[in-house]
Every structure is written in C-alpha cells, then in structure tokens.
Amino acid sequence: MATFSLGKFPHVDLCDLLKLEGWVESGASAKAVIADGEVSVDGKVETRKRCKIVSGQTVEFAGQRVTVTA
C-alpha cells in the first residue's frame, strides 16, 4: 500500500492530497470527484473537499489507496 508523508505539517486537505498523489489534474477536478462521492476516507464516503486528513488515515479513489503518515 502506498503512503503519503505529512512531513512537518499536521494535516493535508483532502482536495490537495488528490492533486499531490497525481490522482487528479487540478483542484477543480479534485473538488468535483469529492463532491460526487467518489472519494472515501477510512472506508466512508467523504464529501468535504477541505476535510483535514491526518496521520493514520487512509484515502481511496478510483481503485487507488494511500495511507497518510507523520
């Protein structure tokens, strides 16, 4: 399973994580797939585009999965 490191930051916004992982091309497309209910966090559909993703959470989209680490 892939991991994403927060580095020195306490969290990452869900829409930014999708862009940083290369799963979407733009912030607008990230917000659209989140609003459409295509993204899940820890197994539950998440529709808040600015949802704060913290260490230990797992994000899934389009058959891809990443676990966020500190």
N, CA, C and O atoms as a Maestro MAE file, in Angstrom:
{
 s_m_m2io_version
 :::
 2.0.0
}

f_m_ct {
 s_m_title
 :::
 protein
 m_atom[280] {
  # First column is atom index #
  i_m_mmod_type
  r_m_x_coord
  r_m_y_coord
  r_m_z_coord
  i_m_residue_number
  s_m_chain_name
  s_m_pdb_residue_name
  s_m_pdb_atom_name
  i_m_atomic_number
  :::
  1 25 0.833 -1.179 0.000 1 A "MET " " N  " 7
  2 3 0.000 0.000 0.000 1 A "MET " " CA " 6
  3 2 0.881 1.246 0.000 1 A "MET " " C  " 6
  4 15 1.914 1.286 0.668 1 A "MET " " O  " 8
  5 25 0.470 2.246 -0.743 2 A "ALA " " N  " 7
  6 3 1.228 3.490 -0.838 2 A "ALA " " CA " 6
  7 2 1.053 4.323 0.434 2 A "ALA " " C  " 6
  8 15 0.047 4.208 1.134 2 A "ALA " " O  " 8
  9 25 2.048 5.159 0.716 3 A "THR " " N  " 7
  10 3 1.949 6.066 1.853 3 A "THR " " CA " 6
  11 2 2.226 7.488 1.395 3 A "THR " " C  " 6
  12 15 2.901 7.705 0.389 3 A "THR " " O  " 8
  13 25 1.708 8.441 2.128 4 A "PHE " " N  " 7
  14 3 1.937 9.862 1.885 4 A "PHE " " CA " 6
  15 2 2.404 10.461 3.198 4 A "PHE " " C  " 6
  16 15 1.708 10.351 4.207 4 A "PHE " " O  " 8
  17 25 3.569 11.093 3.202 5 A "SER " " N  " 7
  18 3 4.116 11.672 4.429 5 A "SER " " CA " 6
  19 2 3.710 13.141 4.570 5 A "SER " " C  " 6
  20 15 3.846 13.935 3.640 5 A "SER " " O  " 8
  21 25 3.211 13.474 5.752 6 A "LEU " " N  " 7
  22 3 2.846 14.864 6.034 6 A "LEU " " CA " 6
  23 2 4.070 15.740 6.270 6 A "LEU " " C  " 6
  24 15 3.983 16.967 6.232 6 A "LEU " " O  " 8
  25 25 5.204 15.106 6.513 7 A "GLY " " N  " 7
  26 3 6.404 15.884 6.815 7 A "GLY " " CA " 6
  27 2 6.205 16.656 8.105 7 A "GLY " " C  " 6
  28 15 5.837 16.080 9.129 7 A "GLY " " O  " 8
  29 25 6.445 17.959 8.059 8 A "LYS " " N  " 7
  30 3 6.318 18.777 9.268 8 A "LYS " " CA " 6
  31 2 4.915 19.346 9.469 8 A "LYS " " C  " 6
  32 15 4.682 20.092 10.420 8 A "LYS " " O  " 8
  33 25 3.987 19.004 8.591 9 A "PHE " " N  " 7
  34 3 2.644 19.564 8.671 9 A "PHE " " CA " 6
  35 2 1.709 18.652 9.468 9 A "PHE " " C  " 6
  36 15 1.872 17.432 9.443 9 A "PHE " " O  " 8
  37 25 0.717 19.236 10.183 10 A "PRO " " N  " 7
  38 3 -0.194 18.424 10.997 10 A "PRO " " CA " 6
  39 2 -1.287 17.715 10.191 10 A "PRO " " C  " 6
  40 15 -1.846 16.714 10.639 10 A "PRO " " O  " 8
  41 25 -1.588 18.243 8.995 11 A "HIS " " N  " 7
  42 3 -2.648 17.661 8.169 11 A "HIS " " CA " 6
  43 2 -2.484 18.101 6.716 11 A "HIS " " C  " 6
  44 15 -1.650 18.950 6.402 11 A "HIS " " O  " 8
  45 25 -3.295 17.510 5.839 12 A "VAL " " N  " 7
  46 3 -3.365 17.935 4.441 12 A "VAL " " CA " 6
  47 2 -4.846 17.940 4.068 12 A "VAL " " C  " 6
  48 15 -5.590 17.038 4.453 12 A "VAL " " O  " 8
  49 25 -5.271 18.955 3.318 13 A "ASP " " N  " 7
  50 3 -6.658 18.996 2.859 13 A "ASP " " CA " 6
  51 2 -6.874 17.876 1.853 13 A "ASP " " C  " 6
  52 15 -5.990 17.574 1.051 13 A "ASP " " O  " 8
  53 25 -8.047 17.263 1.899 14 A "LEU " " N  " 7
  54 3 -8.350 16.143 1.019 14 A "LEU " " CA " 6
  55 2 -8.158 16.499 -0.452 14 A "LEU " " C  " 6
  56 15 -7.568 15.719 -1.199 14 A "LEU " " O  " 8
  57 25 -8.646 17.668 -0.883 15 A "CYS " " N  " 7
  58 3 -8.511 18.037 -2.294 15 A "CYS " " CA " 6
  59 2 -7.038 18.182 -2.684 15 A "CYS " " C  " 6
  60 15 -6.659 17.845 -3.806 15 A "CYS " " O  " 8
  61 25 -6.206 18.682 -1.763 16 A "ASP " " N  " 7
  62 3 -4.774 18.822 -2.041 16 A "ASP " " CA " 6
  63 2 -4.089 17.460 -2.124 16 A "ASP " " C  " 6
  64 15 -3.192 17.265 -2.944 16 A "ASP " " O  " 8
  65 25 -4.505 16.524 -1.285 17 A "LEU " " N  " 7
  66 3 -3.918 15.186 -1.302 17 A "LEU " " CA " 6
  67 2 -4.154 14.512 -2.654 17 A "LEU " " C  " 6
  68 15 -3.249 13.874 -3.193 17 A "LEU " " O  " 8
  69 25 -5.349 14.646 -3.200 18 A "LEU " " N  " 7
  70 3 -5.640 14.040 -4.510 18 A "LEU " " CA " 6
  71 2 -4.727 14.616 -5.587 18 A "LEU " " C  " 6
  72 15 -4.255 13.885 -6.458 18 A "LEU " " O  " 8
  73 25 -4.478 15.922 -5.531 19 A "LYS " " N  " 7
  74 3 -3.573 16.549 -6.503 19 A "LYS " " CA " 6
  75 2 -2.133 16.097 -6.285 19 A "LYS " " C  " 6
  76 15 -1.438 15.756 -7.242 19 A "LYS " " O  " 8
  77 25 -1.680 16.093 -5.027 20 A "LEU " " N  " 7
  78 3 -0.299 15.721 -4.726 20 A "LEU " " CA " 6
  79 2 0.005 14.278 -5.100 20 A "LEU " " C  " 6
  80 15 1.130 13.959 -5.485 20 A "LEU " " O  " 8
  81 25 -0.996 13.399 -4.989 21 A "GLU " " N  " 7
  82 3 -0.813 12.000 -5.366 21 A "GLU " " CA " 6
  83 2 -0.887 11.813 -6.889 21 A "GLU " " C  " 6
  84 15 -0.570 10.735 -7.393 21 A "GLU " " O  " 8
  85 25 -1.300 12.850 -7.618 22 A "GLY " " N  " 7
  86 3 -1.405 12.749 -9.073 22 A "GLY " " CA " 6
  87 2 -2.657 12.020 -9.532 22 A "GLY " " C  " 6
  88 15 -2.732 11.568 -10.675 22 A "GLY " " O  " 8
  89 25 -3.641 11.905 -8.644 23 A "TRP " " N  " 7
  90 3 -4.870 11.194 -8.989 23 A "TRP " " CA " 6
  91 2 -5.812 12.058 -9.806 23 A "TRP " " C  " 6
  92 15 -6.664 11.537 -10.526 23 A "TRP " " O  " 8
  93 25 -5.669 13.382 -9.703 24 A "VAL " " N  " 7
  94 3 -6.452 14.332 -10.484 24 A "VAL " " CA " 6
  95 2 -5.500 15.392 -11.016 24 A "VAL " " C  " 6
  96 15 -4.396 15.563 -10.498 24 A "VAL " " O  " 8
  97 25 -5.934 16.105 -12.058 25 A "GLU " " N  " 7
  98 3 -5.050 17.094 -12.675 25 A "GLU " " CA " 6
  99 2 -5.149 18.476 -12.074 25 A "GLU " " C  " 6
  100 15 -4.214 19.269 -12.193 25 A "GLU " " O  " 8
  101 25 -6.272 18.785 -11.425 26 A "SER " " N  " 7
  102 3 -6.443 20.140 -10.905 26 A "SER " " CA " 6
  103 2 -7.275 20.139 -9.634 26 A "SER " " C  " 6
  104 15 -7.911 19.147 -9.279 26 A "SER " " O  " 8
  105 25 -7.252 21.275 -8.966 27 A "GLY " " N  " 7
  106 3 -8.063 21.429 -7.772 27 A "GLY " " CA " 6
  107 2 -9.541 21.344 -8.091 27 A "GLY " " C  " 6
  108 15 -10.322 20.798 -7.312 27 A "GLY " " O  " 8
  109 25 -9.925 21.884 -9.237 28 A "ALA " " N  " 7
  110 3 -11.332 21.843 -9.636 28 A "ALA " " CA " 6
  111 2 -11.801 20.406 -9.844 28 A "ALA " " C  " 6
  112 15 -12.903 20.046 -9.429 28 A "ALA " " O  " 8
  113 25 -10.978 19.591 -10.478 29 A "SER " " N  " 7
  114 3 -11.378 18.194 -10.691 29 A "SER " " CA " 6
  115 2 -11.367 17.426 -9.368 29 A "SER " " C  " 6
  116 15 -12.182 16.525 -9.172 29 A "SER " " O  " 8
  117 25 -10.451 17.774 -8.459 30 A "ALA " " N  " 7
  118 3 -10.433 17.135 -7.137 30 A "ALA " " CA " 6
  119 2 -11.727 17.441 -6.398 30 A "ALA " " C  " 6
  120 15 -12.353 16.545 -5.832 30 A "ALA " " O  " 8
  121 25 -12.127 18.712 -6.405 31 A "LYS " " N  " 7
  122 3 -13.354 19.111 -5.718 31 A "LYS " " CA " 6
  123 2 -14.570 18.435 -6.338 31 A "LYS " " C  " 6
  124 15 -15.512 18.084 -5.626 31 A "LYS " " O  " 8
  125 25 -14.561 18.248 -7.650 32 A "ALA " " N  " 7
  126 3 -15.692 17.616 -8.333 32 A "ALA " " CA " 6
  127 2 -15.834 16.142 -7.941 32 A "ALA " " C  " 6
  128 15 -16.939 15.695 -7.633 32 A "ALA " " O  " 8
  129 25 -14.738 15.386 -7.947 33 A "VAL " " N  " 7
  130 3 -14.846 13.959 -7.609 33 A "VAL " " CA " 6
  131 2 -15.187 13.769 -6.130 33 A "VAL " " C  " 6
  132 15 -15.852 12.798 -5.767 33 A "VAL " " O  " 8
  133 25 -14.731 14.695 -5.272 34 A "ILE " " N  " 7
  134 3 -15.085 14.624 -3.855 34 A "ILE " " CA " 6
  135 2 -16.578 14.904 -3.688 34 A "ILE " " C  " 6
  136 15 -17.275 14.180 -2.978 34 A "ILE " " O  " 8
  137 25 -17.062 15.959 -4.345 35 A "ALA " " N  " 7
  138 3 -18.482 16.318 -4.251 35 A "ALA " " CA " 6
  139 2 -19.380 15.214 -4.798 35 A "ALA " " C  " 6
  140 15 -20.503 15.036 -4.328 35 A "ALA " " O  " 8
  141 25 -18.891 14.475 -5.787 36 A "ASP " " N  " 7
  142 3 -19.663 13.389 -6.390 36 A "ASP " " CA " 6
  143 2 -19.641 12.107 -5.565 36 A "ASP " " C  " 6
  144 15 -20.251 11.109 -5.946 36 A "ASP " " O  " 8
  145 25 -18.932 12.136 -4.424 37 A "GLY " " N  " 7
  146 3 -18.905 10.967 -3.536 37 A "GLY " " CA " 6
  147 2 -18.002 9.843 -4.015 37 A "GLY " " C  " 6
  148 15 -18.220 8.682 -3.670 37 A "GLY " " O  " 8
  149 25 -16.978 10.182 -4.815 38 A "GLU " " N  " 7
  150 3 -16.082 9.169 -5.360 38 A "GLU " " CA " 6
  151 2 -14.861 8.894 -4.488 38 A "GLU " " C  " 6
  152 15 -14.061 8.012 -4.801 38 A "GLU " " O  " 8
  153 25 -14.713 9.647 -3.392 39 A "VAL " " N  " 7
  154 3 -13.541 9.518 -2.526 39 A "VAL " " CA " 6
  155 2 -13.982 9.029 -1.149 39 A "VAL " " C  " 6
  156 15 -14.990 9.485 -0.609 39 A "VAL " " O  " 8
  157 25 -13.212 8.096 -0.590 40 A "SER " " N  " 7
  158 3 -13.531 7.646 0.767 40 A "SER " " CA " 6
  159 2 -12.316 7.825 1.678 40 A "SER " " C  " 6
  160 15 -11.165 7.720 1.253 40 A "SER " " O  " 8
  161 25 -12.618 8.098 2.935 41 A "VAL " " N  " 7
  162 3 -11.598 8.251 3.975 41 A "VAL " " CA " 6
  163 2 -11.929 7.230 5.052 41 A "VAL " " C  " 6
  164 15 -13.018 7.239 5.625 41 A "VAL " " O  " 8
  165 25 -10.973 6.352 5.315 42 A "ASP " " N  " 7
  166 3 -11.165 5.281 6.301 42 A "ASP " " CA " 6
  167 2 -12.431 4.472 6.018 42 A "ASP " " C  " 6
  168 15 -13.149 4.078 6.937 42 A "ASP " " O  " 8
  169 25 -12.691 4.231 4.736 43 A "GLY " " N  " 7
  170 3 -13.804 3.382 4.341 43 A "GLY " " CA " 6
  171 2 -15.159 4.054 4.248 43 A "GLY " " C  " 6
  172 15 -16.147 3.393 3.929 43 A "GLY " " O  " 8
  173 25 -15.235 5.355 4.519 44 A "LYS " " N  " 7
  174 3 -16.505 6.076 4.453 44 A "LYS " " CA " 6
  175 2 -16.414 7.183 3.408 44 A "LYS " " C  " 6
  176 15 -15.400 7.875 3.314 44 A "LYS " " O  " 8
  177 25 -17.482 7.348 2.623 45 A "VAL " " N  " 7
  178 3 -17.503 8.396 1.603 45 A "VAL " " CA " 6
  179 2 -17.337 9.753 2.280 45 A "VAL " " C  " 6
  180 15 -17.989 10.048 3.282 45 A "VAL " " O  " 8
  181 25 -16.452 10.573 1.714 46 A "GLU " " N  " 7
  182 3 -16.187 11.913 2.256 46 A "GLU " " CA " 6
  183 2 -16.505 12.948 1.181 46 A "GLU " " C  " 6
  184 15 -15.954 12.889 0.082 46 A "GLU " " O  " 8
  185 25 -17.387 13.891 1.488 47 A "THR " " N  " 7
  186 3 -17.769 14.908 0.509 47 A "THR " " CA " 6
  187 2 -17.284 16.307 0.882 47 A "THR " " C  " 6
  188 15 -17.599 17.275 0.190 47 A "THR " " O  " 8
  189 25 -16.524 16.420 1.963 48 A "ARG " " N  " 7
  190 3 -15.960 17.731 2.337 48 A "ARG " " CA " 6
  191 2 -14.604 17.891 1.653 48 A "ARG " " C  " 6
  192 15 -13.650 17.183 1.977 48 A "ARG " " O  " 8
  193 25 -14.525 18.818 0.711 49 A "LYS " " N  " 7
  194 3 -13.288 18.962 -0.063 49 A "LYS " " CA " 6
  195 2 -12.101 19.425 0.776 49 A "LYS " " C  " 6
  196 15 -10.956 19.112 0.451 49 A "LYS " " O  " 8
  197 25 -12.360 20.161 1.843 50 A "ARG " " N  " 7
  198 3 -11.283 20.651 2.705 50 A "ARG " " CA " 6
  199 2 -11.133 19.810 3.968 50 A "ARG " " C  " 6
  200 15 -10.528 20.254 4.943 50 A "ARG " " O  " 8
  201 25 -11.678 18.606 3.954 51 A "CYS " " N  " 7
  202 3 -11.548 17.696 5.091 51 A "CYS " " CA " 6
  203 2 -10.066 17.553 5.430 51 A "CYS " " C  " 6
  204 15 -9.242 17.290 4.554 51 A "CYS " " O  " 8
  205 25 -9.740 17.727 6.705 52 A "LYS " " N  " 7
  206 3 -8.343 17.635 7.147 52 A "LYS " " CA " 6
  207 2 -7.954 16.168 7.306 52 A "LYS " " C  " 6
  208 15 -8.512 15.464 8.148 52 A "LYS " " O  " 8
  209 25 -7.006 15.711 6.507 53 A "ILE " " N  " 7
  210 3 -6.519 14.336 6.574 53 A "ILE " " CA " 6
  211 2 -5.268 14.322 7.449 53 A "ILE " " C  " 6
  212 15 -4.307 15.049 7.197 53 A "ILE " " O  " 8
  213 25 -5.299 13.479 8.484 54 A "VAL " " N  " 7
  214 3 -4.187 13.416 9.434 54 A "VAL " " CA " 6
  215 2 -3.510 12.049 9.377 54 A "VAL " " C  " 6
  216 15 -4.003 11.120 8.738 54 A "VAL " " O  " 8
  217 25 -2.378 11.949 10.056 55 A "SER " " N  " 7
  218 3 -1.616 10.710 10.093 55 A "SER " " CA " 6
  219 2 -2.484 9.550 10.564 55 A "SER " " C  " 6
  220 15 -3.245 9.678 11.524 55 A "SER " " O  " 8
  221 25 -2.360 8.414 9.875 56 A "GLY " " N  " 7
  222 3 -3.100 7.224 10.235 56 A "GLY " " CA " 6
  223 2 -4.350 7.003 9.405 56 A "GLY " " C  " 6
  224 15 -4.917 5.911 9.417 56 A "GLY " " O  " 8
  225 25 -4.789 8.032 8.681 57 A "GLN " " N  " 7
  226 3 -5.987 7.881 7.856 57 A "GLN " " CA " 6
  227 2 -5.635 7.307 6.484 57 A "GLN " " C  " 6
  228 15 -4.528 7.498 5.982 57 A "GLN " " O  " 8
  229 25 -6.599 6.598 5.889 58 A "THR " " N  " 7
  230 3 -6.424 6.008 4.570 58 A "THR " " CA " 6
  231 2 -7.443 6.617 3.622 58 A "THR " " C  " 6
  232 15 -8.632 6.691 3.933 58 A "THR " " O  " 8
  233 25 -6.963 7.055 2.459 59 A "VAL " " N  " 7
  234 3 -7.821 7.677 1.442 59 A "VAL " " CA " 6
  235 2 -7.862 6.777 0.221 59 A "VAL " " C  " 6
  236 15 -6.832 6.263 -0.215 59 A "VAL " " O  " 8
  237 25 -9.064 6.585 -0.334 60 A "GLU " " N  " 7
  238 3 -9.235 5.762 -1.526 60 A "GLU " " CA " 6
  239 2 -9.975 6.531 -2.603 60 A "GLU " " C  " 6
  240 15 -10.915 7.277 -2.327 60 A "GLU " " O  " 8
  241 25 -9.525 6.330 -3.851 61 A "PHE " " N  " 7
  242 3 -10.170 6.949 -5.004 61 A "PHE " " CA " 6
  243 2 -9.819 6.154 -6.256 61 A "PHE " " C  " 6
  244 15 -8.648 5.869 -6.510 61 A "PHE " " O  " 8
  245 25 -10.821 5.801 -7.026 62 A "ALA " " N  " 7
  246 3 -10.632 5.121 -8.323 62 A "ALA " " CA " 6
  247 2 -9.722 3.894 -8.226 62 A "ALA " " C  " 6
  248 15 -8.845 3.697 -9.067 62 A "ALA " " O  " 8
  249 25 -9.932 3.086 -7.210 63 A "GLY " " N  " 7
  250 3 -9.158 1.878 -7.058 63 A "GLY " " CA " 6
  251 2 -7.762 2.079 -6.497 63 A "GLY " " C  " 6
  252 15 -6.992 1.124 -6.396 63 A "GLY " " O  " 8
  253 25 -7.430 3.296 -6.133 64 A "GLN " " N  " 7
  254 3 -6.116 3.594 -5.558 64 A "GLN " " CA " 6
  255 2 -6.294 3.894 -4.080 64 A "GLN " " C  " 6
  256 15 -7.339 4.387 -3.656 64 A "GLN " " O  " 8
  257 25 -5.268 3.593 -3.303 65 A "ARG " " N  " 7
  258 3 -5.339 3.779 -1.853 65 A "ARG " " CA " 6
  259 2 -3.997 4.315 -1.349 65 A "ARG " " C  " 6
  260 15 -2.932 3.885 -1.792 65 A "ARG " " O  " 8
  261 25 -4.076 5.260 -0.416 66 A "VAL " " N  " 7
  262 3 -2.861 5.779 0.207 66 A "VAL " " CA " 6
  263 2 -3.125 5.962 1.699 66 A "VAL " " C  " 6
  264 15 -4.201 6.405 2.100 66 A "VAL " " O  " 8
  265 25 -2.143 5.620 2.503 67 A "THR " " N  " 7
  266 3 -2.217 5.823 3.943 67 A "THR " " CA " 6
  267 2 -1.311 6.994 4.289 67 A "THR " " C  " 6
  268 15 -0.162 7.050 3.853 67 A "THR " " O  " 8
  269 25 -1.829 7.920 5.068 68 A "VAL " " N  " 7
  270 3 -1.083 9.119 5.447 68 A "VAL " " CA " 6
  271 2 -0.261 8.824 6.695 68 A "VAL " " C  " 6
  272 15 -0.755 8.245 7.663 68 A "VAL " " O  " 8
  273 25 1.002 9.234 6.653 69 A "THR " " N  " 7
  274 3 1.918 9.034 7.783 69 A "THR " " CA " 6
  275 2 2.468 10.387 8.233 69 A "THR " " C  " 6
  276 15 2.437 11.365 7.486 69 A "THR " " O  " 8
  277 25 2.968 10.423 9.459 70 A "ALA " " N  " 7
  278 3 3.535 11.661 10.013 70 A "ALA " " CA " 6
  279 2 4.855 11.995 9.351 70 A "ALA " " C  " 6
  280 15 5.478 13.002 9.689 70 A "ALA " " O  " 8
  :::
 }
 m_bond[279] {
  # First column is bond index #
  i_m_from
  i_m_to
  i_m_order
  :::
  1 1 2 1
  2 2 3 1
  3 3 4 2
  4 3 5 1
  5 5 6 1
  6 6 7 1
  7 7 8 2
  8 7 9 1
  9 9 10 1
  10 10 11 1
  11 11 12 2
  12 11 13 1
  13 13 14 1
  14 14 15 1
  15 15 16 2
  16 15 17 1
  17 17 18 1
  18 18 19 1
  19 19 20 2
  20 19 21 1
  21 21 22 1
  22 22 23 1
  23 23 24 2
  24 23 25 1
  25 25 26 1
  26 26 27 1
  27 27 28 2
  28 27 29 1
  29 29 30 1
  30 30 31 1
  31 31 32 2
  32 31 33 1
  33 33 34 1
  34 34 35 1
  35 35 36 2
  36 35 37 1
  37 37 38 1
  38 38 39 1
  39 39 40 2
  40 39 41 1
  41 41 42 1
  42 42 43 1
  43 43 44 2
  44 43 45 1
  45 45 46 1
  46 46 47 1
  47 47 48 2
  48 47 49 1
  49 49 50 1
  50 50 51 1
  51 51 52 2
  52 51 53 1
  53 53 54 1
  54 54 55 1
  55 55 56 2
  56 55 57 1
  57 57 58 1
  58 58 59 1
  59 59 60 2
  60 59 61 1
  61 61 62 1
  62 62 63 1
  63 63 64 2
  64 63 65 1
  65 65 66 1
  66 66 67 1
  67 67 68 2
  68 67 69 1
  69 69 70 1
  70 70 71 1
  71 71 72 2
  72 71 73 1
  73 73 74 1
  74 74 75 1
  75 75 76 2
  76 75 77 1
  77 77 78 1
  78 78 79 1
  79 79 80 2
  80 79 81 1
  81 81 82 1
  82 82 83 1
  83 83 84 2
  84 83 85 1
  85 85 86 1
  86 86 87 1
  87 87 88 2
  88 87 89 1
  89 89 90 1
  90 90 91 1
  91 91 92 2
  92 91 93 1
  93 93 94 1
  94 94 95 1
  95 95 96 2
  96 95 97 1
  97 97 98 1
  98 98 99 1
  99 99 100 2
  100 99 101 1
  101 101 102 1
  102 102 103 1
  103 103 104 2
  104 103 105 1
  105 105 106 1
  106 106 107 1
  107 107 108 2
  108 107 109 1
  109 109 110 1
  110 110 111 1
  111 111 112 2
  112 111 113 1
  113 113 114 1
  114 114 115 1
  115 115 116 2
  116 115 117 1
  117 117 118 1
  118 118 119 1
  119 119 120 2
  120 119 121 1
  121 121 122 1
  122 122 123 1
  123 123 124 2
  124 123 125 1
  125 125 126 1
  126 126 127 1
  127 127 128 2
  128 127 129 1
  129 129 130 1
  130 130 131 1
  131 131 132 2
  132 131 133 1
  133 133 134 1
  134 134 135 1
  135 135 136 2
  136 135 137 1
  137 137 138 1
  138 138 139 1
  139 139 140 2
  140 139 141 1
  141 141 142 1
  142 142 143 1
  143 143 144 2
  144 143 145 1
  145 145 146 1
  146 146 147 1
  147 147 148 2
  148 147 149 1
  149 149 150 1
  150 150 151 1
  151 151 152 2
  152 151 153 1
  153 153 154 1
  154 154 155 1
  155 155 156 2
  156 155 157 1
  157 157 158 1
  158 158 159 1
  159 159 160 2
  160 159 161 1
  161 161 162 1
  162 162 163 1
  163 163 164 2
  164 163 165 1
  165 165 166 1
  166 166 167 1
  167 167 168 2
  168 167 169 1
  169 169 170 1
  170 170 171 1
  171 171 172 2
  172 171 173 1
  173 173 174 1
  174 174 175 1
  175 175 176 2
  176 175 177 1
  177 177 178 1
  178 178 179 1
  179 179 180 2
  180 179 181 1
  181 181 182 1
  182 182 183 1
  183 183 184 2
  184 183 185 1
  185 185 186 1
  186 186 187 1
  187 187 188 2
  188 187 189 1
  189 189 190 1
  190 190 191 1
  191 191 192 2
  192 191 193 1
  193 193 194 1
  194 194 195 1
  195 195 196 2
  196 195 197 1
  197 197 198 1
  198 198 199 1
  199 199 200 2
  200 199 201 1
  201 201 202 1
  202 202 203 1
  203 203 204 2
  204 203 205 1
  205 205 206 1
  206 206 207 1
  207 207 208 2
  208 207 209 1
  209 209 210 1
  210 210 211 1
  211 211 212 2
  212 211 213 1
  213 213 214 1
  214 214 215 1
  215 215 216 2
  216 215 217 1
  217 217 218 1
  218 218 219 1
  219 219 220 2
  220 219 221 1
  221 221 222 1
  222 222 223 1
  223 223 224 2
  224 223 225 1
  225 225 226 1
  226 226 227 1
  227 227 228 2
  228 227 229 1
  229 229 230 1
  230 230 231 1
  231 231 232 2
  232 231 233 1
  233 233 234 1
  234 234 235 1
  235 235 236 2
  236 235 237 1
  237 237 238 1
  238 238 239 1
  239 239 240 2
  240 239 241 1
  241 241 242 1
  242 242 243 1
  243 243 244 2
  244 243 245 1
  245 245 246 1
  246 246 247 1
  247 247 248 2
  248 247 249 1
  249 249 250 1
  250 250 251 1
  251 251 252 2
  252 251 253 1
  253 253 254 1
  254 254 255 1
  255 255 256 2
  256 255 257 1
  257 257 258 1
  258 258 259 1
  259 259 260 2
  260 259 261 1
  261 261 262 1
  262 262 263 1
  263 263 264 2
  264 263 265 1
  265 265 266 1
  266 266 267 1
  267 267 268 2
  268 267 269 1
  269 269 270 1
  270 270 271 1
  271 271 272 2
  272 271 273 1
  273 273 274 1
  274 274 275 1
  275 275 276 2
  276 275 277 1
  277 277 278 1
  278 278 279 1
  279 279 280 2
  :::
 }
}
